[in-house]
Amino acid sequence: MADKSFHLSRETTIAAPAERIHTLINDFHEWRAWSPWEGLDPAMERAYDGAASGVGAVYAWKGNSKAGEGRMEIVESQPRSVGVDLLFAAPMKAHNRVDFTLTPVGDDGGSTHVEWAMTGPQNFVMRVMSKVWSMEKLVGPDLEKGLAKLKQVAESA
């Protein structure tokens, strides 16, 4: 039987200072420019609540079967990291944690190493399914796509 929890992460280096990248992650309004899931449903309903950015900022969505339904809340925000509480309501219920870690590269801080990680529990059904469809295979490519888009947006500013 597979583990009762999962952890996956992807990393890249972006030719932009950590402050610029932090702004793109710390404000859910900015996610529309780089999130790999934003284009899954052109008619997706979005709602923003709480703080404008940073701790307490909330983003909820409801879309087609590809986009699903869920809610994210920024629960930690430091200059070099952002932590997000992630609740999926559909297509499958899940409660995960997302963490972004930003590490300046070089003496001038002009580039940043970015890690995007997701962790969470796996119920019995998810553990059985993970033998065929692991979170690495299901979500890993999305994180790679998102980091590539984040890199493109951050480097073009």
Summary of the structure (lengths in Angstrom):
residues: 157
radius of gyration: 15.7
end to end distance: 46.4
largest distance: 48.0
contacts: 462
relative contact order: 0.25
helix: 29%
strand: 41%
